[in-house]
Amino acid sequence: MDAECVALCEAMNLVPGIRTTESCCGHNEHEYRVFFNTESLEALPPLLYWFDGCHSGCYGWKVIVRTDCGCSPAYFYVEGPTGQRSYDDAKIIAERIVKDNTK
């Protein structure tokens, strides 16, 4: 796991019903991404909240749901900007998720 992804993956795994599956920091060339599964759609709002810039102060993050050409089960991932900005944002978002889920 890329060191830049550890804190965010650990924080996301604190959200009930969310489990990360893989990640990549983008290595200053591609978007930062963390892939995850959810037990139900009801588990998403407490996670989505923190990727909204008005709640985290970190803008440009998206939570995306996709499938493939064979209509395989949907999968989710968080996508952030490229480079140092994403690494800095990921730390901030992780801290806020942890604070919210360890009250």
TALIN-V199779 format. One record per residue. RES is the residue in three letters. PHI is phi as a letter, one per 30 degrees, with the letter a starting at -180 (NA if undefined). OMEGA is omega as a letter, one per 20 degrees, with the letter a starting at -180 (NA if undefined). Layout:
# TALIN-V199779
res & phi & omega
RES & PHI & OMEGA
RES & PHI & OMEGA
This chain:
# TALIN-V199779
res & phi & omega
MET & NA & r
ASP & d & a
ALA & e & a
GLU & d & a
CYS & c & a
VAL & e & a
ALA & d & a
LEU & d & r
CYS & d & r
GLU & d & r
ALA & d & a
MET & d & r
ASN & d & r
LEU & d & a
VAL & d & a
PRO & e & r
GLY & i & a
ILE & c & r
ARG & b & r
THR & d & a
THR & b & r
GLU & a & a
SER & a & r
CYS & a & a
CYS & d & r
GLY & j & r
HIS & h & r
ASN & i & a
GLU & b & a
HIS & b & r
GLU & d & r
TYR & d & a
ARG & b & r
VAL & b & r
PHE & c & a
PHE & a & r
ASN & c & r
THR & b & r
GLU & d & a
SER & a & r
LEU & d & r
GLU & d & r
ALA & d & a
LEU & d & a
PRO & e & r
PRO & d & r
LEU & d & a
LEU & e & a
TYR & e & a
TRP & d & r
PHE & c & r
ASP & d & a
GLY & e & a
CYS & d & r
HIS & c & a
SER & c & a
GLY & i & a
CYS & c & a
TYR & c & r
GLY & j & r
TRP & c & r
LYS & b & r
VAL & c & a
ILE & c & r
VAL & c & a
ARG & b & r
THR & b & r
ASP & c & a
CYS & d & r
GLY & c & a
CYS & h & r
SER & d & r
PRO & e & a
ALA & d & r
TYR & b & a
PHE & c & r
TYR & a & r
VAL & c & r
GLU & b & r
GLY & c & r
PRO & d & r
THR & c & r
GLY & i & a
GLN & e & r
ARG & e & a
SER & d & a
TYR & d & r
ASP & d & r
ASP & d & a
ALA & e & r
LYS & d & a
ILE & d & a
ILE & d & r
ALA & e & r
GLU & e & a
ARG & d & r
ILE & d & a
VAL & d & a
LYS & e & a
ASP & d & a
ASN & c & r
THR & b & r
LYS & d & NA
